[in-house]
Amino acid sequence: MLKSSTYYHGSTHRIEKFMDDFVGGKDANDQEGPGIYFTSDIDDALAIGHLIYEVELKPRALMTKEVVNVNKAVSRAILVKLAKAAPDWRTHAENWSENPRQGILDCIEAALSSNESVADVFQQMCVEFYRNEPVDYVRNVVKLTEYDGTVKDFPDGTQHVIVLNPQIIHLKKVHDMQQTNEIRSLIRSIVSEVSAMDMAMHQTGAPAVAQGRTVDIEGLVAFMRQKGVNGNENDIISILEGQPTDKVKNDMVEVIEFYQTGADPQQLDAETMLDYYLKWNKLNIDKNEILAFSISEQ
């Protein structure tokens, strides 16, 4: 039923743990009913907020919007239990009949006769009995049925999942896309500078800051510690010596692929590689300050 192993939730707020306490709140946009909304399309999540929560969902079962014979697919006994579990079920049932128990049955028959999917039948029960108690609704559905949510398929292959049971949400990563956009702008400025440089340097593939020069390693390490930077010394030294570490190589590939510069990571000169590395890793050090530790051997 789920087409992806990864789904996304967009928000403008930090979420420490997904919970059902706030479903159906005043800021919720619950077009498909109360729940925690996820999408298989990250762009959909970005339309909601810059903080993107990447998760895996492991539901027992999900309701669908698929057209089915709801009289066979939905248990009337379960719907009766769901209705009676509502905090003020008698008052709501009396909207259908003076006898509340008969009112529940009349409401259920109306829901089954006027809807063509399991999700829509439950949604009508929510409207009829839990209009002002969305948290009670999601908890009772999880408790009384096998359903942990609803999945909705779109023609382009995108899926939206409305989760009722937060226990099925397994957080994988959190992406701050606002921060990513700032990095993107920064790297674009670097790329512009590189394109203005003599591209012959890339063609020759000069790997190190220079041949005939050596790196003052002790001085460089002391300088970086003075700057409050620890843990990047080996990477920076490897760039200066023309033997970049795997971490540096991976960073260069990510920069070039992410911003589609068309450059060959194997042909980057050390100064450009150093520039990329410092800014990609957000190290507040001027490139020229590091280059000063490359000393002539003559």
Phi and psi in degrees as GROMACS dihedral restraints (atoms count N, CA, C in turn):
[ dihedral_restraints ]
;  ai    aj    ak    al  type     phi  dphi    fc
    3     4     5     6     1   -80.9    20    10
    4     5     6     7     1   132.5    20    10
    6     7     8     9     1   -93.5    20    10
    7     8     9    10     1   -11.0    20    10
    9    10    11    12     1  -132.5    20    10
   10    11    12    13     1   157.0    20    10
   12    13    14    15     1   -92.8    20    10
   13    14    15    16     1    -5.2    20    10
   15    16    17    18     1  -132.6    20    10
   16    17    18    19     1   132.7    20    10
   18    19    20    21     1  -132.2    20    10
   19    20    21    22     1   161.3    20    10
   21    22    23    24     1  -128.1    20    10
   22    23    24    25     1   145.5    20    10
   24    25    26    27     1  -128.5    20    10
   25    26    27    28     1   124.2    20    10
   27    28    29    30     1   -98.6    20    10
   28    29    30    31     1   141.8    20    10
   30    31    32    33     1  -154.1    20    10
   31    32    33    34     1   157.4    20    10
   33    34    35    36     1   -97.9    20    10
   34    35    36    37     1    -0.3    20    10
   36    37    38    39     1  -121.4    20    10
   37    38    39    40     1   149.7    20    10
   39    40    41    42     1   -70.1    20    10
   40    41    42    43     1   133.5    20    10
   42    43    44    45     1  -117.2    20    10
   43    44    45    46     1   116.1    20    10
   45    46    47    48     1   -79.2    20    10
   46    47    48    49     1   -38.0    20    10
   48    49    50    51     1  -154.3    20    10
   49    50    51    52     1   135.0    20    10
   51    52    53    54     1   -73.7    20    10
   52    53    54    55     1   127.1    20    10
   54    55    56    57     1  -136.6    20    10
   55    56    57    58     1   161.1    20    10
   57    58    59    60     1   -93.6    20    10
   58    59    60    61     1     2.8    20    10
   60    61    62    63     1   -60.6    20    10
   61    62    63    64     1   -27.7    20    10
   63    64    65    66     1  -109.2    20    10
   64    65    66    67     1     8.3    20    10
   66    67    68    69     1   -66.1    20    10
   67    68    69    70     1   144.3    20    10
   69    70    71    72     1    73.0    20    10
   70    71    72    73     1    14.4    20    10
   72    73    74    75     1   -69.4    20    10
   73    74    75    76     1   177.2    20    10
   75    76    77    78     1   -65.7    20    10
   76    77    78    79     1   -25.5    20    10
   78    79    80    81     1   -93.7    20    10
   79    80    81    82     1     0.0    20    10
   81    82    83    84     1   -77.5    20    10
   82    83    84    85     1   144.3    20    10
   84    85    86    87     1  -112.8    20    10
   85    86    87    88     1    76.3    20    10
   87    88    89    90     1   -94.8    20    10
   88    89    90    91     1    66.4    20    10
   90    91    92    93     1   -64.4    20    10
   91    92    93    94     1   -30.4    20    10
   93    94    95    96     1  -104.6    20    10
   94    95    96    97     1    20.5    20    10
   96    97    98    99     1   101.0    20    10
   97    98    99   100     1   167.7    20    10
   99   100   101   102     1   -66.9    20    10
  100   101   102   103     1   146.7    20    10
  102   103   104   105     1   155.4    20    10
  103   104   105   106     1  -178.0    20    10
  105   106   107   108     1  -103.0    20    10
  106   107   108   109     1   121.2    20    10
  108   109   110   111     1   -92.0    20    10
  109   110   111   112     1   134.2    20    10
  111   112   113   114     1  -132.0    20    10
  112   113   114   115     1   156.7    20    10
  114   115   116   117     1  -138.5    20    10
  115   116   117   118     1   152.3    20    10
  117   118   119   120     1   -83.3    20    10
  118   119   120   121     1    -8.9    20    10
  120   121   122   123     1  -106.7    20    10
  121   122   123   124     1   114.5    20    10
  123   124   125   126     1   -62.7    20    10
  124   125   126   127     1   -28.7    20    10
  126   127   128   129     1   -65.7    20    10
  127   128   129   130     1   -34.3    20    10
  129   130   131   132     1   -62.1    20    10
  130   131   132   133     1   -42.4    20    10
  132   133   134   135     1   -66.1    20    10
  133   134   135   136     1   -37.5    20    10
  135   136   137   138     1   -64.3    20    10
  136   137   138   139     1   -27.2    20    10
  138   139   140   141     1   -68.0    20    10
  139   140   141   142     1   -18.4    20    10
  141   142   143   144     1   -92.9    20    10
  142   143   144   145     1   -40.7    20    10
  144   145   146   147     1  -170.9    20    10
  145   146   147   148     1   161.9    20    10
  147   148   149   150     1   -81.5    20    10
  148   149   150   151     1   -15.1    20    10
  150   151   152   153     1   -90.3    20    10
  151   152   153   154     1   113.1    20    10
  153   154   155   156     1  -107.4    20    10
  154   155   156   157     1   120.0    20    10
  156   157   158   159     1   -98.7    20    10
  157   158   159   160     1   114.3    20    10
  159   160   161   162     1   -94.1    20    10
  160   161   162   163     1   122.9    20    10
  162   163   164   165     1  -135.4    20    10
  163   164   165   166     1   164.3    20    10
  165   166   167   168     1  -112.5    20    10
  166   167   168   169     1   137.5    20    10
  168   169   170   171     1  -110.4    20    10
  169   170   171   172     1   133.2    20    10
  171   172   173   174     1  -128.9    20    10
  172   173   174   175     1    72.5    20    10
  174   175   176   177     1   -80.8    20    10
  175   176   177   178     1   155.4    20    10
  177   178   179   180     1   -69.3    20    10
  178   179   180   181     1   -52.8    20    10
  180   181   182   183     1  -155.2    20    10
  181   182   183   184     1   158.1    20    10
  183   184   185   186     1  -129.5    20    10
  184   185   186   187     1   141.1    20    10
  186   187   188   189     1   -72.0    20    10
  187   188   189   190     1   155.3    20    10
  189   190   191   192     1  -130.1    20    10
  190   191   192   193     1   168.3    20    10
  192   193   194   195     1   -95.0    20    10
  193   194   195   196     1     8.2    20    10
  195   196   197   198     1   -66.5    20    10
  196   197   198   199     1   138.6    20    10
  198   199   200   201     1   -71.8    20    10
  199   200   201   202     1   122.6    20    10
  201   202   203   204     1  -141.1    20    10
  202   203   204   205     1   174.1    20    10
  204   205   206   207     1   -81.3    20    10
  205   206   207   208     1    94.5    20    10
  207   208   209   210     1   -65.9    20    10
  208   209   210   211     1   -24.1    20    10
  210   211   212   213     1   -65.0    20    10
  211   212   213   214     1   -27.1    20    10
  213   214   215   216     1   -94.5    20    10
  214   215   216   217     1   -31.2    20    10
  216   217   218   219     1   -81.5    20    10
  217   218   219   220     1   -22.4    20    10
  219   220   221   222     1  -117.3    20    10
  220   221   222   223     1   131.7    20    10
  222   223   224   225     1   -82.8    20    10
  223   224   225   226     1   122.9    20    10
  225   226   227   228     1   -63.2    20    10
  226   227   228   229     1   -34.9    20    10
  228   229   230   231     1   -63.2    20    10
  229   230   231   232     1   -39.1    20    10
  231   232   233   234     1   -66.4    20    10
  232   233   234   235     1   -41.1    20    10
  234   235   236   237     1   -64.6    20    10
  235   236   237   238     1   -36.3    20    10
  237   238   239   240     1   -63.2    20    10
  238   239   240   241     1   -45.8    20    10
  240   241   242   243     1   -61.2    20    10
  241   242   243   244     1   -41.4    20    10
  243   244   245   246     1   -63.6    20    10
  244   245   246   247     1   -42.8    20    10
  246   247   248   249     1   -63.8    20    10
  247   248   249   250     1   -45.3    20    10
  249   250   251   252     1   -70.8    20    10
  250   251   252   253     1   -16.5    20    10
  252   253   254   255     1   -81.9    20    10
  253   254   255   256     1   -10.6    20    10
  255   256   257   258     1   -66.8    20    10
  256   257   258   259     1   144.4    20    10
  258   259   260   261     1   -57.4    20    10
  259   260   261   262     1   -37.1    20    10
  261   262   263   264     1  -126.6    20    10
  262   263   264   265     1    50.4    20    10
  264   265   266   267     1   -63.7    20    10
  265   266   267   268     1   -34.2    20    10
  267   268   269   270     1   -62.8    20    10
  268   269   270   271     1   -45.2    20    10
  270   271   272   273     1   -60.9    20    10
  271   272   273   274     1   -43.4    20    10
  273   274   275   276     1   -68.0    20    10
  274   275   276   277     1   -38.4    20    10
  276   277   278   279     1   -66.9    20    10
  277   278   279   280     1   -30.9    20    10
  279   280   281   282     1   -70.4    20    10
  280   281   282   283     1   -10.5    20    10
  282   283   284   285     1   -70.2    20    10
  283   284   285   286     1   -15.8    20    10
  285   286   287   288     1  -107.3    20    10
  286   287   288   289     1   -28.7    20    10
  288   289   290   291     1  -161.9    20    10
  289   290   291   292     1   152.2    20    10
  291   292   293   294     1   -63.2    20    10
  292   293   294   295     1   -30.1    20    10
  294   295   296   297     1   -89.9    20    10
  295   296   297   298     1   110.6    20    10
  297   298   299   300     1   -55.9    20    10
  298   299   300   301     1   -38.2    20    10
  300   301   302   303     1   -66.5    20    10
  301   302   303   304     1   -39.8    20    10
  303   304   305   306     1   -68.6    20    10
  304   305   306   307     1   -33.4    20    10
  306   307   308   309     1   -60.8    20    10
  307   308   309   310     1   -40.3    20    10
  309   310   311   312     1   -61.1    20    10
  310   311   312   313     1   -46.2    20    10
  312   313   314   315     1   -63.7    20    10
  313   314   315   316     1   -40.7    20    10
  315   316   317   318     1   -64.6    20    10
  316   317   318   319     1   -40.7    20    10
  318   319   320   321     1   -64.8    20    10
  319   320   321   322     1   -42.7    20    10
  321   322   323   324     1   -62.8    20    10
  322   323   324   325     1   -43.4    20    10
  324   325   326   327     1   -63.0    20    10
  325   326   327   328     1   -37.9    20    10
  327   328   329   330     1   -65.9    20    10
  328   329   330   331     1   -40.5    20    10
  330   331   332   333     1   -65.0    20    10
  331   332   333   334     1   -39.2    20    10
  333   334   335   336     1   -73.9    20    10
  334   335   336   337     1   -32.9    20    10
  336   337   338   339     1   -82.2    20    10
  337   338   339   340     1   -21.5    20    10
  339   340   341   342     1  -106.3    20    10
  340   341   342   343     1     0.4    20    10
  342   343   344   345     1  -127.1    20    10
  343   344   345   346     1   152.3    20    10
  345   346   347   348     1  -115.3    20    10
  346   347   348   349     1     1.2    20    10
  348   349   350   351     1  -134.0    20    10
  349   350   351   352     1   156.1    20    10
  351   352   353   354     1   -61.2    20    10
  352   353   354   355     1   -44.1    20    10
  354   355   356   357     1   -59.6    20    10
  355   356   357   358     1   -40.0    20    10
  357   358   359   360     1   -70.9    20    10
  358   359   360   361     1   -34.3    20    10
  360   361   362   363     1   -62.0    20    10
  361   362   363   364     1   -48.1    20    10
  363   364   365   366     1   -65.8    20    10
  364   365   366   367     1   -35.3    20    10
  366   367   368   369     1   -63.2    20    10
  367   368   369   370     1   -38.9    20    10
  369   370   371   372     1   -67.2    20    10
  370   371   372   373     1   -38.0    20    10
  372   373   374   375     1   -62.7    20    10
  373   374   375   376     1   -36.3    20    10
  375   376   377   378     1   -63.3    20    10
  376   377   378   379     1   -46.1    20    10
  378   379   380   381     1   -63.3    20    10
  379   380   381   382     1   -41.3    20    10
  381   382   383   384     1   -73.9    20    10
  382   383   384   385     1   -35.9    20    10
  384   385   386   387     1  -117.7    20    10
  385   386   387   388     1   -15.6    20    10
  387   388   389   390     1  -130.3    20    10
  388   389   390   391     1    29.0    20    10
  390   391   392   393     1   -53.3    20    10
  391   392   393   394     1   -38.5    20    10
  393   394   395   396     1  -110.1    20    10
  394   395   396   397     1     9.5    20    10
  396   397   398   399     1  -130.6    20    10
  397   398   399   400     1    61.4    20    10
  399   400   401   402     1   -63.4    20    10
  400   401   402   403     1   -33.2    20    10
  402   403   404   405     1   -66.8    20    10
  403   404   405   406     1   -42.4    20    10
  405   406   407   408     1   -61.1    20    10
  406   407   408   409     1   -38.5    20    10
  408   409   410   411     1   -62.0    20    10
  409   410   411   412     1   -52.3    20    10
  411   412   413   414     1   -64.0    20    10
  412   413   414   415     1   -37.4    20    10
  414   415   416   417     1   -69.5    20    10
  415   416   417   418     1   -38.2    20    10
  417   418   419   420     1   -72.1    20    10
  418   419   420   421     1   -35.6    20    10
  420   421   422   423     1   -62.6    20    10
  421   422   423   424     1   -45.1    20    10
  423   424   425   426     1   -63.0    20    10
  424   425   426   427     1   -39.3    20    10
  426   427   428   429     1   -72.5    20    10
  427   428   429   430     1   -40.0    20    10
  429   430   431   432     1   -95.6    20    10
  430   431   432   433     1   -14.5    20    10
  432   433   434   435     1  -128.8    20    10
  433   434   435   436     1  -179.2    20    10
  435   436   437   438     1   -91.4    20    10
  436   437   438   439     1    -1.7    20    10
  438   439   440   441     1   -83.1    20    10
  439   440   441   442     1   130.2    20    10
  441   442   443   444     1  -105.5    20    10
  442   443   444   445     1     3.4    20    10
  444   445   446   447     1   162.9    20    10
  445   446   447   448     1  -166.0    20    10
  447   448   449   450     1  -130.8    20    10
  448   449   450   451     1   141.4    20    10
  450   451   452   453     1  -117.3    20    10
  451   452   453   454     1   137.5    20    10
  453   454   455   456     1  -124.8    20    10
  454   455   456   457     1   124.9    20    10
  456   457   458   459     1   -97.2    20    10
  457   458   459   460     1   141.2    20    10
  459   460   461   462     1  -113.6    20    10
  460   461   462   463     1   156.1    20    10
  462   463   464   465     1   -56.9    20    10
  463   464   465   466     1   -30.4    20    10
  465   466   467   468     1   -81.4    20    10
  466   467   468   469     1     3.3    20    10
  468   469   470   471     1    96.4    20    10
  469   470   471   472     1   -10.0    20    10
  471   472   473   474     1   -68.3    20    10
  472   473   474   475     1   144.9    20    10
  474   475   476   477     1  -122.1    20    10
  475   476   477   478     1   138.5    20    10
  477   478   479   480     1  -110.3    20    10
  478   479   480   481     1   135.5    20    10
  480   481   482   483     1  -122.2    20    10
  481   482   483   484     1   123.4    20    10
  483   484   485   486     1  -101.6    20    10
  484   485   486   487     1   107.2    20    10
  486   487   488   489     1   -87.9    20    10
  487   488   489   490     1   128.7    20    10
  489   490   491   492     1   -97.7    20    10
  490   491   492   493     1   -29.2    20    10
  492   493   494   495     1  -109.8    20    10
  493   494   495   496     1   103.0    20    10
  495   496   497   498     1   -64.1    20    10
  496   497   498   499     1   -14.1    20    10
  498   499   500   501     1   -67.6    20    10
  499   500   501   502     1   -17.6    20    10
  501   502   503   504     1   -86.9    20    10
  502   503   504   505     1    -3.4    20    10
  504   505   506   507     1   -90.7    20    10
  505   506   507   508     1   120.8    20    10
  507   508   509   510     1  -118.8    20    10
  508   509   510   511     1   106.3    20    10
  510   511   512   513     1   -69.5    20    10
  511   512   513   514     1   131.9    20    10
  513   514   515   516     1  -105.4    20    10
  514   515   516   517     1   -50.9    20    10
  516   517   518   519     1  -151.5    20    10
  517   518   519   520     1   159.2    20    10
  519   520   521   522     1  -122.3    20    10
  520   521   522   523     1   127.4    20    10
  522   523   524   525     1  -113.5    20    10
  523   524   525   526     1   123.9    20    10
  525   526   527   528     1   -94.2    20    10
  526   527   528   529     1    95.9    20    10
  528   529   530   531     1   -71.8    20    10
  529   530   531   532     1   -21.3    20    10
  531   532   533   534     1   -65.5    20    10
  532   533   534   535     1   -42.9    20    10
  534   535   536   537     1   -67.0    20    10
  535   536   537   538     1   -39.7    20    10
  537   538   539   540     1   -62.3    20    10
  538   539   540   541     1   -39.4    20    10
  540   541   542   543     1   -64.8    20    10
  541   542   543   544     1   -34.5    20    10
  543   544   545   546     1   -65.7    20    10
  544   545   546   547     1   -40.7    20    10
  546   547   548   549     1   -64.6    20    10
  547   548   549   550     1   -40.4    20    10
  549   550   551   552     1   -59.3    20    10
  550   551   552   553     1   -44.4    20    10
  552   553   554   555     1   -63.7    20    10
  553   554   555   556     1   -38.6    20    10
  555   556   557   558     1   -63.4    20    10
  556   557   558   559     1   -46.7    20    10
  558   559   560   561     1   -67.4    20    10
  559   560   561   562     1   -35.7    20    10
  561   562   563   564     1   -60.6    20    10
  562   563   564   565     1   -37.2    20    10
  564   565   566   567     1   -67.1    20    10
  565   566   567   568     1   -34.9    20    10
  567   568   569   570     1   -66.1    20    10
  568   569   570   571     1   -44.4    20    10
  570   571   572   573     1   -60.6    20    10
  571   572   573   574     1   -39.2    20    10
  573   574   575   576     1   -62.1    20    10
  574   575   576   577     1   -39.8    20    10
  576   577   578   579     1   -65.9    20    10
  577   578   579   580     1   -40.2    20    10
  579   580   581   582     1   -64.6    20    10
  580   581   582   583     1   -41.1    20    10
  582   583   584   585     1   -65.0    20    10
  583   584   585   586     1   -23.5    20    10
  585   586   587   588     1   -85.3    20    10
  586   587   588   589     1    -9.0    20    10
  588   589   590   591     1   -80.3    20    10
  589   590   591   592     1   169.8    20    10
  591   592   593   594     1   -70.7    20    10
  592   593   594   595     1   108.0    20    10
  594   595   596   597     1   -68.4    20    10
  595   596   597   598     1   -11.5    20    10
  597   598   599   600     1   -61.2    20    10
  598   599   600   601     1   -29.1    20    10
  600   601   602   603     1   -62.1    20    10
  601   602   603   604     1   -37.1    20    10
  603   604   605   606     1   -71.7    20    10
  604   605   606   607     1   -35.1    20    10
  606   607   608   609     1   -65.8    20    10
  607   608   609   610     1   -39.4    20    10
  609   610   611   612     1   -76.1    20    10
  610   611   612   613     1   -21.2    20    10
  612   613   614   615     1    68.5    20    10
  613   614   615   616     1    30.9    20    10
  615   616   617   618     1   -57.7    20    10
  616   617   618   619     1   109.1    20    10
  618   619   620   621     1   -81.1    20    10
  619   620   621   622     1   -34.7    20    10
  621   622   623   624     1  -105.0    20    10
  622   623   624   625     1   167.1    20    10
  624   625   626   627     1   -55.5    20    10
  625   626   627   628     1   -38.4    20    10
  627   628   629   630     1  -176.1    20    10
  628   629   630   631     1   148.6    20    10
  630   631   632   633     1   -80.2    20    10
  631   632   633   634     1   148.9    20    10
  633   634   635   636     1    81.0    20    10
  634   635   636   637     1    11.9    20    10
  636   637   638   639     1  -127.6    20    10
  637   638   639   640     1   157.2    20    10
  639   640   641   642     1  -129.1    20    10
  640   641   642   643     1   163.0    20    10
  642   643   644   645     1  -104.4    20    10
  643   644   645   646     1   129.1    20    10
  645   646   647   648     1   -77.9    20    10
  646   647   648   649     1    85.1    20    10
  648   649   650   651     1   -63.9    20    10
  649   650   651   652     1   -45.8    20    10
  651   652   653   654     1   -61.7    20    10
  652   653   654   655     1   -43.0    20    10
  654   655   656   657     1   -65.7    20    10
  655   656   657   658     1   -40.2    20    10
  657   658   659   660     1   -65.6    20    10
  658   659   660   661     1   -43.9    20    10
  660   661   662   663     1   -63.2    20    10
  661   662   663   664     1   -43.0    20    10
  663   664   665   666     1   -62.9    20    10
  664   665   666   667     1   -39.9    20    10
  666   667   668   669     1   -63.3    20    10
  667   668   669   670     1   -44.7    20    10
  669   670   671   672     1   -66.2    20    10
  670   671   672   673     1   -38.2    20    10
  672   673   674   675     1   -66.3    20    10
  673   674   675   676     1   -35.3    20    10
  675   676   677   678     1   -63.2    20    10
  676   677   678   679     1   -33.2    20    10
  678   679   680   681     1   -81.1    20    10
  679   680   681   682     1    -4.4    20    10
  681   682   683   684     1    80.7    20    10
  682   683   684   685     1    21.1    20    10
  684   685   686   687     1  -107.9    20    10
  685   686   687   688     1   119.9    20    10
  687   688   689   690     1  -130.1    20    10
  688   689   690   691     1   144.5    20    10
  690   691   692   693     1    97.6    20    10
  691   692   693   694     1    -8.3    20    10
  693   694   695   696     1  -109.5    20    10
  694   695   696   697     1     2.7    20    10
  696   697   698   699     1   -59.9    20    10
  697   698   699   700     1   -47.0    20    10
  699   700   701   702     1   -62.3    20    10
  700   701   702   703     1   -38.4    20    10
  702   703   704   705     1   -63.1    20    10
  703   704   705   706     1   -45.9    20    10
  705   706   707   708     1   -67.7    20    10
  706   707   708   709     1   -41.9    20    10
  708   709   710   711     1   -62.2    20    10
  709   710   711   712     1   -39.7    20    10
  711   712   713   714     1   -63.4    20    10
  712   713   714   715     1   -34.8    20    10
  714   715   716   717     1   -66.5    20    10
  715   716   717   718     1   -46.4    20    10
  717   718   719   720     1   -64.1    20    10
  718   719   720   721     1   -32.7    20    10
  720   721   722   723     1   -88.4    20    10
  721   722   723   724     1    -2.3    20    10
  723   724   725   726     1    79.5    20    10
  724   725   726   727     1    18.0    20    10
  726   727   728   729     1  -131.7    20    10
  727   728   729   730     1    68.4    20    10
  729   730   731   732     1   -59.8    20    10
  730   731   732   733     1   141.4    20    10
  732   733   734   735     1   -69.5    20    10
  733   734   735   736     1   168.6    20    10
  735   736   737   738     1   -60.8    20    10
  736   737   738   739     1   -36.0    20    10
  738   739   740   741     1   -61.3    20    10
  739   740   741   742     1   -44.9    20    10
  741   742   743   744     1   -63.6    20    10
  742   743   744   745     1   -44.8    20    10
  744   745   746   747     1   -59.9    20    10
  745   746   747   748     1   -43.8    20    10
  747   748   749   750     1   -64.0    20    10
  748   749   750   751     1   -40.1    20    10
  750   751   752   753     1   -60.8    20    10
  751   752   753   754     1   -42.6    20    10
  753   754   755   756     1   -64.6    20    10
  754   755   756   757     1   -40.7    20    10
  756   757   758   759     1   -63.5    20    10
  757   758   759   760     1   -42.4    20    10
  759   760   761   762     1   -64.2    20    10
  760   761   762   763     1   -42.6    20    10
  762   763   764   765     1   -60.8    20    10
  763   764   765   766     1   -48.9    20    10
  765   766   767   768     1   -67.6    20    10
  766   767   768   769     1   -40.8    20    10
  768   769   770   771     1   -70.7    20    10
  769   770   771   772     1   -40.0    20    10
  771   772   773   774     1   -65.4    20    10
  772   773   774   775     1   -39.7    20    10
  774   775   776   777     1  -105.9    20    10
  775   776   777   778     1     4.9    20    10
  777   778   779   780     1    48.5    20    10
  778   779   780   781     1    52.4    20    10
  780   781   782   783     1   -76.7    20    10
  781   782   783   784     1   -20.8    20    10
  783   784   785   786     1    82.0    20    10
  784   785   786   787     1    -0.7    20    10
  786   787   788   789     1   -75.0    20    10
  787   788   789   790     1   156.1    20    10
  789   790   791   792     1   -95.0    20    10
  790   791   792   793     1   115.5    20    10
  792   793   794   795     1   -60.3    20    10
  793   794   795   796     1   -22.2    20    10
  795   796   797   798     1   -77.1    20    10
  796   797   798   799     1   -14.4    20    10
  798   799   800   801     1  -109.2    20    10
  799   800   801   802     1    10.3    20    10
  801   802   803   804     1   -74.1    20    10
  802   803   804   805     1   132.2    20    10
  804   805   806   807     1   -74.7    20    10
  805   806   807   808     1   161.3    20    10
  807   808   809   810     1   -63.1    20    10
  808   809   810   811     1   -36.7    20    10
  810   811   812   813     1   -64.6    20    10
  811   812   813   814     1   -43.1    20    10
  813   814   815   816     1   -66.3    20    10
  814   815   816   817     1   -42.9    20    10
  816   817   818   819     1   -60.2    20    10
  817   818   819   820     1   -41.9    20    10
  819   820   821   822     1   -63.9    20    10
  820   821   822   823     1   -42.7    20    10
  822   823   824   825     1   -60.5    20    10
  823   824   825   826     1   -48.0    20    10
  825   826   827   828     1   -57.8    20    10
  826   827   828   829     1   -48.1    20    10
  828   829   830   831     1   -62.5    20    10
  829   830   831   832     1   -46.3    20    10
  831   832   833   834     1   -61.6    20    10
  832   833   834   835     1   -43.2    20    10
  834   835   836   837     1   -80.2    20    10
  835   836   837   838     1   -35.6    20    10
  837   838   839   840     1   -64.1    20    10
  838   839   840   841     1   -35.1    20    10
  840   841   842   843     1   -96.2    20    10
  841   842   843   844     1     7.9    20    10
  843   844   845   846     1    56.1    20    10
  844   845   846   847     1    44.1    20    10
  846   847   848   849     1   -94.2    20    10
  847   848   849   850     1   120.3    20    10
  849   850   851   852     1   -83.0    20    10
  850   851   852   853     1    64.6    20    10
  852   853   854   855     1  -132.7    20    10
  853   854   855   856     1   136.2    20    10
  855   856   857   858     1   -73.5    20    10
  856   857   858   859     1   134.9    20    10
  858   859   860   861     1   -55.4    20    10
  859   860   861   862     1   -41.1    20    10
  861   862   863   864     1   -67.1    20    10
  862   863   864   865     1   -27.5    20    10
  864   865   866   867     1   -66.2    20    10
  865   866   867   868     1   -36.3    20    10
  867   868   869   870     1   -74.6    20    10
  868   869   870   871     1   -40.9    20    10
  870   871   872   873     1   -60.9    20    10
  871   872   873   874     1   -23.7    20    10
  873   874   875   876     1   -65.9    20    10
  874   875   876   877     1   -17.2    20    10
  876   877   878   879     1   -89.4    20    10
  877   878   879   880     1     4.4    20    10
  879   880   881   882     1   -92.3    20    10
  880   881   882   883     1   110.2    20    10
  882   883   884   885     1  -107.7    20    10
  883   884   885   886     1   139.5    20    10
  885   886   887   888     1   -65.5    20    10
  886   887   888   889     1   138.5    20    10
  888   889   890   891     1   -83.3    20    10
  889   890   891   892     1   -11.6    20    10
